[in-house]
Amino acid sequence: MRSILREIDDEYERERENLRRTLPNSNVKYRTLTMLKARHLQRRENYVRELSALLDSQA
């Protein structure tokens, strides 16, 4: 499960760097990066909750 979190983080970093390189500096770039971060955090949080629940059930 932790490898999934690492993969999600790595994917986010790759997407973010790609957008930072390719989009011109503008409000569109800022909004796009903000939406990407929000999507990443939401996706990651779902897995963190699942991992926590699994760990709690094993205790």
Secondary structure as UniProt FT lines:
FT   HELIX           2..22
FT   HELIX           27..58
//
